[in-house]
Amino acid sequence: MADAVLHVFRGDKDGGQAKEYRVPVAPGMVVLDALHYIQGHIESDLAVRWNCKAGKCGSCSAEVNGRPRLTCKTRMDALPQDKPITVSPMKTFPIIKDLVTDVSWNYEVNKKIPPFTPKPGVEWKMYQEDVDRVQEFRKCIECFLCQDVCHVLRDHDKKESFGGPRFFVRVASLEMHPLDNVSRTKLLKDELGVGLCNITKCCTEVCPEEIHITDNAIIPLKERVVDEYYDPLLRLVRKIRGAPQP
């Protein structure tokens, strides 16, 4: 076994710094294994959030060498060996301790989204293509890596006016459901701030479930908002019919 050098953030909301650890590396080892080694053999008070160690609970999110990742899916042998491996908490969210961050803001955003509301009195029958479209969005494990990498939240801290990629995925799963009977375009425009997204696709790049967040969720939702609020032809039709403008 070879040794790896890890620089792991130690601290809390009042501040902290990276601390160096030397960890023996075995074949197939992932970053979470290295953190567990530190807990078990060097410093037992290292705070790390994890649960399944199978890439499905989304708990072990952190930044490895500056990139948002699940530590349980990041292999040690896939990282550069000629320099220390840095492990730090997600930058977008407040630090509780060490690698554990407070992601409770996300659940407050979730409360704003109207739940699935089926059309009354219709047959529950769906085409396979409709099933496939919304099924992709259901794969989200709420690791919040997409929220962490999003520059609107990470660099500009627009939490008061921007919902973030994870919740555009949730809205898309509802809006594109053929049996749902609620429009969420006003919510997208006014409270979730979908117009602030400039389609960098960074959220798609870090998604461990390989959800096409930008192409299949954000862009179609932006198109719906544009059609509803800014399409001149649709506004003319409403005017002719005497319907209220949004």
Backbone as JSON, one array per atom type, in Angstrom:
{
  "sequence": "MADAVLHVFRGDKDGGQAKEYRVPVAPGMVVLDALHYIQGHIESDLAVRWNCKAGKCGSCSAEVNGRPRLTCKTRMDALPQDKPITVSPMKTFPIIKDLVTDVSWNYEVNKKIPPFTPKPGVEWKMYQEDVDRVQEFRKCIECFLCQDVCHVLRDHDKKESFGGPRFFVRVASLEMHPLDNVSRTKLLKDELGVGLCNITKCCTEVCPEEIHITDNAIIPLKERVVDEYYDPLLRLVRKIRGAPQP",
  "N": [[0.83, -1.2, 0.0], [0.46, 2.23, -0.76], [1.05, 5.58, 0.49], [-1.21, 8.32, 0.88], [-1.48, 11.85, 0.82], [-3.61, 13.94, 2.5], [-5.31, 17.02, 2.61], [-7.43, 18.17, 4.78], [-10.29, 20.05, 5.59], [-10.65, 21.57, 8.73], [-12.74, 22.89, 11.1], [-15.26, 25.39, 11.92], [-18.26, 27.42, 11.77], [-17.08, 29.75, 12.59], [-14.59, 29.8, 11.53], [-11.54, 28.24, 10.25], [-9.09, 25.83, 9.07], [-7.18, 23.97, 6.62], [-5.99, 20.73, 7.44], [-3.21, 18.55, 7.54], [-3.06, 15.11, 6.68], [-1.75, 11.81, 6.64], [-2.47, 8.99, 4.86], [-2.76, 5.48, 4.49], [-3.21, 3.84, 1.38], [-5.37, 1.56, -0.09], [-6.14, -0.83, -2.72], [-8.96, 0.09, -4.68], [-9.92, 1.92, -2.9], [-11.87, 4.67, -1.72], [-12.42, 8.24, -1.34], [-14.03, 8.67, 0.91], [-13.41, 6.4, 2.42], [-10.8, 7.05, 3.16], [-11.3, 9.25, 4.79], [-12.69, 7.96, 6.81], [-10.61, 6.4, 7.78], [-9.0, 8.37, 8.92], [-10.74, 9.19, 10.95], [-10.83, 6.81, 12.44], [-8.19, 6.21, 13.16], [-6.59, 8.47, 13.59], [-7.78, 11.12, 14.23], [-10.59, 11.17, 15.97], [-12.65, 12.96, 16.13], [-13.24, 14.14, 13.72], [-15.64, 15.57, 11.7], [-17.91, 14.13, 9.57], [-20.41, 13.72, 7.2], [-22.33, 10.94, 6.3], [-23.95, 8.01, 4.91], [-25.02, 5.69, 3.27], [-22.87, 4.83, 1.69], [-22.95, 4.03, -0.91], [-23.47, 5.67, -2.99], [-26.09, 6.59, -3.16], [-27.5, 7.89, -1.18], [-26.73, 10.51, -0.98], [-25.49, 11.88, 1.08], [-22.75, 12.31, 1.61], [-21.58, 14.52, 0.41], [-19.04, 16.73, -0.69], [-16.2, 18.88, -1.36], [-13.75, 17.86, -3.43], [-10.48, 18.31, -4.23], [-11.33, 20.82, -5.04], [-13.62, 20.38, -6.55], [-17.1, 19.74, -6.57], [-18.2, 16.71, -5.23], [-19.36, 13.32, -4.59], [-17.99, 11.79, -1.86], [-17.95, 9.08, -1.5], [-17.98, 8.0, -4.0], [-15.73, 8.79, -5.24], [-12.82, 7.73, -6.33], [-9.66, 7.04, -4.89], [-7.44, 6.38, -6.47], [-8.03, 7.63, -8.8], [-7.39, 10.21, -8.58], [-4.94, 12.86, -8.82], [-1.68, 11.86, -7.9], [0.62, 13.16, -7.26], [0.45, 15.35, -5.66], [-1.02, 16.86, -2.7], [-4.3, 15.75, -1.73], [-7.11, 17.67, -1.57], [-9.77, 18.13, 0.67], [-12.76, 19.58, 1.29], [-15.56, 21.38, 2.77], [-18.83, 21.87, 1.22], [-19.03, 24.87, -0.51], [-21.18, 26.57, -0.9], [-22.99, 26.4, 1.19], [-23.66, 27.07, 4.71], [-21.12, 26.3, 7.12], [-21.25, 23.69, 9.49], [-19.62, 21.92, 11.06], [-16.33, 21.03, 10.32], [-16.47, 18.94, 7.62], [-19.16, 18.98, 7.39], [-22.09, 20.52, 6.38], [-24.75, 22.99, 6.58], [-27.61, 22.33, 5.06], [-30.24, 23.05, 5.15], [-31.65, 25.16, 4.02], [-32.37, 24.36, 1.47], [-34.62, 22.73, 1.85], [-36.5, 24.5, 2.61], [-36.93, 25.9, 0.25], [-38.08, 23.84, -1.18], [-40.6, 23.65, -0.04], [-42.04, 25.65, -1.26], [-42.94, 24.76, -3.68], [-45.73, 23.73, -5.46], [-47.37, 20.61, -4.92], [-47.7, 17.48, -6.78], [-50.59, 17.53, -8.67], [-53.2, 15.91, -9.84], [-55.14, 15.88, -12.89], [-58.63, 16.15, -12.63], [-60.94, 13.46, -12.92], [-59.86, 12.02, -15.12], [-58.54, 9.37, -17.15], [-56.02, 7.33, -15.86], [-53.61, 7.04, -17.68], [-50.66, 6.65, -19.44], [-48.2, 7.42, -21.92], [-45.23, 5.62, -22.83], [-43.06, 7.25, -23.42], [-43.64, 9.54, -21.98], [-43.44, 8.58, -19.41], [-40.72, 7.94, -19.33], [-39.62, 10.48, -19.59], [-40.22, 11.92, -17.21], [-39.22, 10.15, -15.36], [-36.44, 10.29, -15.38], [-35.91, 12.6, -13.87], [-36.68, 11.79, -11.38], [-34.6, 10.4, -10.36], [-32.98, 11.92, -8.8], [-30.94, 12.32, -5.94], [-30.72, 14.2, -4.06], [-28.19, 15.25, -3.27], [-27.21, 17.73, -3.49], [-25.02, 18.69, -4.87], [-25.25, 19.95, -7.31], [-26.43, 22.32, -6.55], [-24.35, 23.36, -5.1], [-22.33, 23.82, -7.0], [-23.45, 25.67, -8.68], [-23.14, 28.87, -9.99], [-24.76, 31.05, -9.46], [-25.75, 30.66, -6.92], [-23.41, 29.94, -5.54], [-21.35, 31.9, -6.06], [-22.7, 34.33, -6.1], [-24.61, 34.24, -4.17], [-27.5, 34.18, -4.26], [-29.74, 33.28, -2.8], [-32.15, 34.26, -1.9], [-33.64, 34.74, -4.14], [-33.43, 32.73, -6.0], [-33.93, 29.42, -6.95], [-32.35, 27.23, -7.68], [-30.62, 24.47, -9.35], [-31.41, 21.86, -8.43], [-34.09, 22.18, -7.69], [-35.28, 23.11, -9.96], [-35.2, 20.79, -11.36], [-37.02, 19.31, -9.85], [-39.4, 20.79, -10.24], [-39.63, 20.45, -13.0], [-40.15, 17.72, -13.12], [-42.75, 17.71, -12.3], [-44.13, 19.62, -13.89], [-43.86, 18.49, -16.43], [-45.24, 16.2, -16.25], [-47.79, 14.31, -17.62], [-50.29, 14.16, -16.41], [-50.51, 16.09, -14.52], [-52.01, 19.06, -13.2], [-51.41, 21.7, -12.64], [-50.04, 24.93, -13.09], [-46.76, 26.12, -12.86], [-45.33, 28.25, -13.73], [-45.37, 30.95, -12.98], [-44.31, 30.82, -10.42], [-41.74, 29.88, -11.08], [-40.75, 32.09, -12.46], [-41.04, 34.35, -10.69], [-40.3, 33.64, -8.01], [-38.5, 31.46, -7.94], [-36.66, 32.23, -9.79], [-35.77, 31.39, -12.41], [-34.87, 32.66, -14.67], [-32.39, 33.7, -14.04], [-30.49, 31.8, -14.48], [-27.79, 31.04, -16.58], [-27.23, 28.95, -18.26], [-24.79, 27.33, -18.05], [-24.22, 24.71, -17.71], [-22.82, 23.51, -15.66], [-24.01, 22.3, -13.5], [-25.08, 19.95, -14.55], [-22.73, 18.6, -15.13], [-21.68, 17.81, -12.65], [-23.53, 16.1, -11.56], [-24.18, 13.12, -9.9], [-25.98, 11.19, -10.66], [-26.22, 11.49, -13.31], [-28.19, 13.08, -14.49], [-29.67, 14.98, -17.01], [-29.65, 17.92, -16.39], [-29.6, 20.61, -17.33], [-30.29, 20.53, -20.15], [-32.67, 18.96, -20.23], [-34.32, 19.82, -18.18], [-33.93, 22.59, -17.16], [-33.74, 24.28, -19.51], [-36.19, 23.62, -20.98], [-38.03, 24.57, -19.02], [-37.39, 27.3, -18.87], [-38.17, 28.0, -21.43], [-40.93, 27.63, -21.24], [-41.62, 29.65, -19.45], [-40.89, 31.92, -20.94], [-42.63, 31.63, -23.13], [-45.07, 31.96, -21.81], [-44.95, 34.53, -20.64], [-43.61, 36.34, -22.3], [-43.98, 36.0, -25.01], [-44.86, 37.62, -27.9], [-46.9, 37.04, -29.75], [-48.64, 35.35, -28.36], [-49.46, 37.12, -26.39], [-50.86, 38.92, -27.97], [-52.97, 37.3, -28.85], [-54.28, 36.85, -26.43], [-55.11, 39.44, -25.9], [-56.91, 39.93, -27.97], [-58.85, 38.04, -27.39], [-59.69, 39.0, -25.02], [-58.66, 38.07, -22.7], [-57.01, 38.04, -19.49], [-53.74, 39.43, -19.11], [-50.67, 37.82, -18.1]],
  "CA": [[0.0, 0.0, 0.0], [1.13, 3.53, -0.76], [0.41, 6.6, 1.34], [-1.71, 9.54, 0.24], [-1.52, 13.02, 1.71], [-4.88, 14.66, 2.4], [-5.5, 18.27, 3.33], [-8.85, 18.15, 5.13], [-10.69, 21.25, 6.34], [-11.1, 21.42, 10.11], [-13.22, 24.15, 11.61], [-16.7, 25.57, 12.02], [-18.74, 28.68, 11.18], [-16.22, 30.85, 13.01], [-13.33, 29.75, 10.81], [-10.78, 27.0, 10.32], [-8.08, 25.69, 8.05], [-6.9, 22.6, 6.22], [-4.99, 20.02, 8.24], [-2.62, 17.48, 6.74], [-3.09, 13.75, 7.18], [-1.16, 10.8, 5.76], [-3.36, 7.83, 4.93], [-2.39, 4.37, 3.6], [-4.23, 3.64, 0.35], [-5.54, 0.2, -0.57], [-6.84, -0.89, -4.01], [-10.4, 0.3, -4.64], [-10.27, 2.85, -1.84], [-12.47, 5.95, -2.1], [-12.09, 9.33, -0.42], [-14.74, 8.45, 2.17], [-12.6, 5.44, 3.17], [-9.67, 7.79, 3.74], [-11.83, 10.05, 5.91], [-12.97, 7.02, 7.9], [-9.31, 6.03, 8.36], [-8.61, 9.48, 9.8], [-11.59, 9.11, 12.14], [-10.56, 5.62, 13.23], [-6.8, 6.02, 13.57], [-5.84, 9.7, 13.86], [-8.61, 12.07, 14.99], [-11.96, 10.63, 15.97], [-13.66, 14.03, 16.15], [-13.47, 14.69, 12.38], [-17.07, 15.5, 11.38], [-18.2, 13.75, 8.18], [-21.77, 13.2, 7.05], [-22.44, 9.87, 5.33], [-24.96, 7.04, 5.31], [-25.1, 4.41, 2.57], [-21.6, 4.51, 1.04], [-23.27, 3.38, -2.18], [-23.78, 6.7, -3.98], [-27.54, 6.74, -3.33], [-28.14, 8.7, -0.13], [-26.38, 11.91, -1.2], [-25.07, 12.52, 2.32], [-21.3, 12.56, 1.78], [-21.14, 15.57, -0.51], [-17.95, 17.62, -0.28], [-15.41, 19.34, -2.5], [-12.47, 17.15, -3.52], [-9.64, 19.09, -5.16], [-12.09, 21.98, -5.51], [-14.77, 20.01, -7.36], [-18.15, 19.06, -5.8], [-18.27, 15.27, -5.5], [-19.68, 12.39, -3.5], [-16.72, 11.19, -1.46], [-18.05, 7.62, -1.58], [-17.84, 7.58, -5.39], [-14.49, 9.36, -5.76], [-11.72, 6.79, -6.07], [-8.37, 7.65, -4.6], [-6.49, 6.17, -7.56], [-8.41, 8.47, -9.94], [-6.94, 11.57, -8.28], [-3.48, 13.04, -8.98], [-0.92, 11.33, -6.76], [1.85, 13.93, -7.06], [0.2, 16.5, -4.79], [-2.03, 16.53, -1.7], [-5.72, 15.75, -2.08], [-7.83, 18.58, -0.68], [-11.17, 17.79, 0.94], [-13.34, 20.73, 1.99], [-17.03, 21.37, 2.75], [-19.47, 22.58, 0.13], [-18.85, 26.31, -0.3], [-22.44, 27.31, -1.01], [-23.81, 26.31, 2.4], [-22.94, 27.39, 5.96], [-20.43, 25.18, 7.77], [-21.58, 23.33, 10.86], [-18.32, 21.53, 11.58], [-15.45, 20.3, 9.41], [-17.02, 18.72, 6.28], [-20.62, 18.96, 7.49], [-22.69, 21.83, 6.11], [-26.18, 23.14, 6.85], [-28.32, 22.41, 3.78], [-31.67, 23.16, 5.44], [-32.27, 26.14, 3.11], [-32.96, 23.64, 0.34], [-35.93, 22.2, 2.19], [-37.42, 25.65, 2.62], [-37.27, 26.11, -1.16], [-38.96, 22.74, -1.59], [-41.96, 23.9, 0.46], [-42.71, 26.62, -2.12], [-43.36, 24.12, -4.93], [-46.99, 22.99, -5.34], [-47.18, 19.19, -5.17], [-48.39, 16.87, -7.91], [-52.04, 17.68, -8.59], [-53.7, 15.29, -11.08], [-56.36, 16.36, -13.51], [-59.76, 15.38, -12.12], [-61.82, 12.72, -13.82], [-59.22, 11.52, -16.33], [-57.99, 8.03, -17.04], [-54.59, 7.32, -15.54], [-52.96, 6.32, -18.77], [-49.5, 7.42, -19.89], [-47.32, 6.83, -22.91], [-43.92, 5.28, -22.27], [-42.16, 8.4, -23.56], [-43.92, 10.45, -20.87], [-42.88, 7.94, -18.23], [-39.27, 8.09, -19.4], [-39.24, 11.89, -19.43], [-40.24, 12.33, -15.8], [-38.47, 9.2, -14.56], [-35.07, 10.78, -15.25], [-35.84, 13.58, -12.79], [-36.91, 11.1, -10.11], [-33.35, 9.79, -9.92], [-32.24, 12.85, -7.94], [-30.71, 11.83, -4.58], [-30.59, 15.4, -3.22], [-26.84, 15.44, -2.74], [-27.03, 19.18, -3.57], [-23.8, 19.07, -5.56], [-25.61, 20.92, -8.35], [-26.64, 23.59, -5.86], [-23.05, 23.86, -4.66], [-21.52, 24.29, -8.12], [-24.16, 26.73, -9.4], [-22.49, 30.15, -9.67], [-25.75, 32.0, -8.93], [-25.78, 30.44, -5.48], [-22.06, 29.84, -4.98], [-20.58, 33.14, -6.16], [-23.52, 35.53, -5.94], [-25.44, 34.04, -2.98], [-28.84, 34.67, -4.58], [-30.69, 32.33, -2.22], [-33.46, 34.88, -1.69], [-34.37, 34.91, -5.4], [-33.07, 31.68, -6.95], [-34.17, 28.11, -6.36], [-31.23, 26.34, -7.93], [-30.85, 23.36, -10.28], [-32.15, 20.73, -7.88], [-35.53, 22.43, -7.64], [-35.76, 23.15, -11.34], [-35.44, 19.38, -11.68], [-38.29, 18.89, -9.22], [-40.51, 21.44, -10.95], [-39.74, 19.8, -14.3], [-40.79, 16.41, -12.95], [-44.18, 17.95, -12.13], [-44.64, 20.34, -15.05], [-43.85, 17.63, -17.62], [-46.08, 15.03, -16.02], [-48.99, 14.53, -18.45], [-51.52, 14.16, -15.61], [-50.5, 17.2, -13.57], [-52.96, 20.09, -13.63], [-51.03, 22.97, -12.02], [-48.97, 25.67, -13.75], [-45.8, 26.67, -11.92], [-44.49, 29.21, -14.44], [-45.26, 32.18, -12.18], [-43.34, 30.5, -9.36], [-40.42, 29.83, -11.71], [-40.35, 33.45, -12.84], [-41.02, 35.34, -9.62], [-39.7, 33.22, -6.74], [-37.36, 30.57, -8.14], [-35.67, 32.98, -10.57], [-35.16, 30.56, -13.45], [-34.23, 33.54, -15.65], [-31.02, 34.02, -13.63], [-29.59, 30.75, -14.96], [-27.27, 31.36, -17.92], [-26.99, 27.71, -19.01], [-23.38, 26.95, -18.12], [-24.23, 23.24, -17.63], [-21.95, 23.01, -14.59], [-24.81, 21.42, -12.64], [-25.15, 18.65, -15.21], [-21.41, 17.97, -15.09], [-21.37, 17.23, -11.33], [-24.62, 15.24, -11.08], [-23.75, 11.72, -9.83], [-26.99, 10.36, -11.3], [-26.15, 11.82, -14.73], [-29.42, 13.72, -14.96], [-29.39, 16.08, -17.94], [-30.38, 18.99, -15.71], [-29.73, 21.8, -18.17], [-31.0, 20.3, -21.41], [-33.99, 18.34, -20.09], [-35.14, 20.47, -17.16], [-33.87, 24.05, -17.08], [-34.08, 24.93, -20.78], [-37.64, 23.56, -21.22], [-38.75, 25.43, -18.09], [-37.18, 28.67, -19.32], [-39.01, 28.18, -22.62], [-42.32, 27.77, -20.8], [-41.77, 30.99, -18.87], [-40.84, 32.87, -22.06], [-43.89, 31.5, -23.87], [-46.19, 32.45, -21.01], [-44.88, 35.93, -20.25], [-42.93, 37.25, -23.21], [-44.31, 35.71, -26.41], [-45.75, 38.69, -28.37], [-48.07, 36.48, -30.43], [-49.56, 34.89, -27.34], [-50.03, 38.3, -25.76], [-51.85, 39.46, -28.91], [-54.13, 36.42, -28.8], [-54.99, 37.13, -25.17], [-55.74, 40.75, -26.03], [-58.07, 39.77, -28.87], [-59.87, 37.25, -26.7], [-60.07, 39.69, -23.8], [-58.15, 37.34, -21.55], [-56.04, 38.82, -18.72], [-52.32, 39.18, -19.36], [-50.0, 37.38, -16.89]],
  "C": [[0.87, 1.25, 0.0], [0.4, 4.47, 0.19], [-0.07, 7.75, 0.48], [-1.73, 10.65, 1.27], [-2.83, 13.75, 1.44], [-4.81, 15.95, 3.2], [-7.0, 18.42, 3.56], [-9.2, 19.37, 5.96], [-11.15, 20.86, 7.73], [-11.52, 22.8, 10.61], [-14.72, 24.19, 11.7], [-17.07, 26.92, 11.43], [-17.86, 29.87, 11.54], [-14.85, 30.84, 12.33], [-12.63, 28.41, 10.97], [-9.74, 26.97, 9.22], [-7.87, 24.22, 7.72], [-5.81, 22.0, 7.1], [-4.5, 18.82, 7.45], [-2.68, 16.14, 7.45], [-2.43, 12.83, 6.15], [-1.93, 9.5, 5.97], [-2.85, 6.73, 4.0], [-3.54, 4.06, 2.64], [-4.21, 2.19, -0.12], [-6.26, 0.22, -1.92], [-8.36, -0.72, -3.82], [-10.86, 1.3, -3.6], [-10.85, 4.14, -2.4], [-12.14, 6.99, -1.03], [-12.79, 9.15, 0.92], [-14.01, 7.42, 3.04], [-11.44, 6.13, 3.86], [-10.13, 8.64, 4.93], [-12.16, 9.15, 7.09], [-11.67, 6.55, 8.57], [-8.84, 7.11, 9.33], [-9.42, 9.44, 11.09], [-11.17, 7.95, 13.05], [-9.16, 5.53, 13.8], [-6.07, 7.3, 13.98], [-6.64, 10.66, 14.72], [-10.08, 11.66, 14.89], [-13.03, 11.71, 15.9], [-13.85, 14.69, 14.79], [-14.93, 14.48, 12.01], [-17.28, 15.26, 9.89], [-19.62, 13.22, 8.13], [-21.78, 12.11, 5.98], [-23.52, 8.9, 5.82], [-24.76, 5.71, 4.59], [-23.76, 3.92, 2.01], [-21.81, 3.76, -0.27], [-23.67, 4.38, -3.26], [-25.26, 6.93, -4.18], [-28.2, 7.61, -2.27], [-27.84, 10.18, -0.3], [-25.81, 12.62, 0.01], [-23.63, 13.0, 2.33], [-20.76, 13.6, 0.81], [-20.05, 16.44, 0.1], [-17.25, 18.11, -1.53], [-14.04, 18.67, -2.44], [-11.64, 17.8, -4.61], [-10.44, 20.21, -5.83], [-13.32, 21.66, -6.32], [-15.82, 19.32, -6.49], [-18.28, 17.6, -6.21], [-18.91, 14.55, -4.32], [-18.37, 11.71, -3.12], [-16.76, 9.66, -1.55], [-17.91, 7.11, -3.02], [-16.54, 8.1, -6.02], [-13.32, 8.47, -5.37], [-10.4, 7.53, -5.84], [-7.4, 7.51, -5.77], [-6.85, 6.95, -8.82], [-7.97, 9.91, -9.75], [-5.43, 11.67, -8.49], [-2.72, 12.62, -7.73], [0.31, 12.17, -6.42], [1.66, 15.17, -6.2], [-0.9, 16.13, -3.8], [-3.45, 16.6, -2.26], [-6.45, 16.65, -1.09], [-9.29, 18.12, -0.55], [-11.74, 18.91, 1.8], [-14.86, 20.67, 1.91], [-17.57, 22.13, 1.55], [-19.49, 24.09, 0.43], [-20.17, 27.06, -0.21], [-23.22, 27.37, 0.3], [-23.0, 26.59, 3.66], [-22.31, 26.14, 6.57], [-20.99, 24.96, 9.17], [-20.3, 22.93, 11.59], [-17.58, 20.72, 10.52], [-16.1, 20.16, 8.02], [-18.54, 18.71, 6.26], [-21.17, 20.37, 7.32], [-24.19, 21.81, 6.39], [-26.92, 23.35, 5.53], [-29.82, 22.62, 3.96], [-32.38, 24.18, 4.56], [-32.95, 25.43, 1.95], [-34.37, 23.16, 0.63], [-36.97, 23.3, 2.33], [-37.86, 25.99, 1.2], [-38.28, 25.07, -1.6], [-40.41, 23.0, -1.18], [-42.74, 24.86, -0.45], [-43.36, 25.96, -3.34], [-44.67, 23.36, -4.73], [-46.79, 21.52, -5.69], [-47.92, 18.72, -6.42], [-49.89, 16.95, -7.69], [-52.65, 17.13, -9.87], [-54.96, 15.95, -11.6], [-57.54, 15.51, -13.01], [-60.5, 14.65, -13.24], [-61.18, 12.24, -15.11], [-58.66, 10.12, -16.08], [-56.49, 8.11, -16.81], [-53.86, 6.44, -16.54], [-51.85, 7.21, -19.32], [-48.75, 6.66, -20.97], [-45.95, 6.59, -22.29], [-42.96, 6.46, -22.36], [-42.4, 9.42, -22.45], [-43.35, 9.89, -19.57], [-41.37, 8.15, -18.2], [-38.84, 9.52, -19.11], [-39.2, 12.28, -17.96], [-39.43, 11.39, -14.92], [-37.03, 9.64, -14.36], [-34.94, 11.71, -14.06], [-36.0, 12.93, -11.42], [-35.65, 10.45, -9.57], [-32.58, 10.67, -8.94], [-32.15, 12.32, -6.51], [-30.52, 12.99, -3.59], [-29.24, 15.45, -2.5], [-26.48, 16.92, -2.7], [-25.68, 19.6, -4.14], [-24.1, 20.1, -6.65], [-25.86, 22.29, -7.75], [-25.29, 24.23, -5.48], [-22.26, 24.45, -5.82], [-22.15, 25.46, -8.85], [-23.62, 28.11, -9.01], [-23.47, 31.17, -9.12], [-25.84, 31.88, -7.42], [-24.39, 30.52, -4.86], [-21.32, 31.18, -4.95], [-21.39, 34.4, -5.86], [-24.51, 35.44, -4.77], [-26.87, 34.59, -3.17], [-29.94, 33.76, -4.01], [-32.09, 32.93, -2.04], [-34.29, 34.95, -2.98], [-34.11, 33.81, -6.42], [-33.2, 30.32, -6.29], [-33.04, 27.13, -6.55], [-31.61, 25.12, -8.76], [-31.67, 22.21, -9.7], [-33.65, 20.96, -7.95], [-36.12, 22.75, -9.0], [-36.03, 21.72, -11.82], [-36.76, 18.91, -11.08], [-39.49, 19.5, -9.92], [-40.71, 20.78, -12.32], [-40.44, 18.45, -14.19], [-42.3, 16.54, -12.78], [-44.79, 18.6, -13.37], [-44.77, 19.44, -16.28], [-44.62, 16.34, -17.42], [-47.4, 15.24, -16.75], [-50.29, 14.6, -17.66], [-51.57, 15.3, -14.6], [-51.33, 18.36, -14.12], [-52.65, 21.46, -13.04], [-49.92, 23.62, -12.83], [-48.07, 26.3, -12.69], [-44.9, 27.72, -12.59], [-44.33, 30.52, -13.67], [-44.26, 31.98, -11.05], [-41.92, 30.5, -9.92], [-39.89, 31.23, -11.99], [-40.12, 34.35, -11.63], [-40.24, 34.92, -8.38], [-38.47, 32.33, -6.92], [-36.32, 31.15, -9.08], [-34.99, 32.19, -11.67], [-34.45, 31.41, -14.51], [-32.79, 33.91, -15.3], [-30.01, 32.98, -14.11], [-29.12, 31.08, -16.37], [-26.72, 30.13, -18.64], [-25.51, 27.38, -19.15], [-23.19, 25.43, -18.11], [-23.29, 22.67, -16.57], [-22.71, 22.06, -13.67], [-24.91, 20.02, -13.23], [-23.84, 17.9, -15.06], [-21.13, 17.29, -13.76], [-22.43, 16.25, -10.84], [-24.18, 13.77, -11.07], [-24.74, 10.76, -10.47], [-27.09, 10.62, -12.8], [-27.49, 12.3, -15.3], [-29.03, 14.88, -15.88], [-30.16, 17.32, -17.45], [-30.62, 20.18, -16.63], [-30.62, 21.56, -19.38], [-32.43, 19.83, -21.22], [-34.89, 19.0, -19.06], [-35.12, 21.99, -17.28], [-34.28, 24.73, -18.38], [-35.57, 24.81, -21.11], [-38.45, 24.45, -20.28], [-38.59, 26.9, -18.46], [-38.06, 28.96, -20.54], [-40.47, 28.36, -22.24], [-42.58, 29.16, -20.21], [-41.78, 32.05, -19.97], [-42.14, 32.83, -22.85], [-45.04, 32.16, -23.12], [-46.16, 33.96, -20.81], [-44.34, 36.88, -21.32], [-43.21, 37.0, -24.69], [-45.28, 36.76, -26.94], [-47.01, 38.17, -29.06], [-49.1, 36.02, -29.42], [-50.2, 36.06, -26.62], [-51.1, 38.94, -26.64], [-53.12, 38.62, -28.88], [-54.95, 36.67, -27.55], [-55.74, 38.45, -25.27], [-56.99, 40.66, -26.88], [-59.2, 39.04, -28.17], [-60.34, 37.91, -25.42], [-59.62, 38.98, -22.54], [-57.12, 38.19, -20.8], [-54.6, 38.43, -19.08], [-51.66, 38.74, -18.05], [-49.14, 38.51, -16.29]]
}
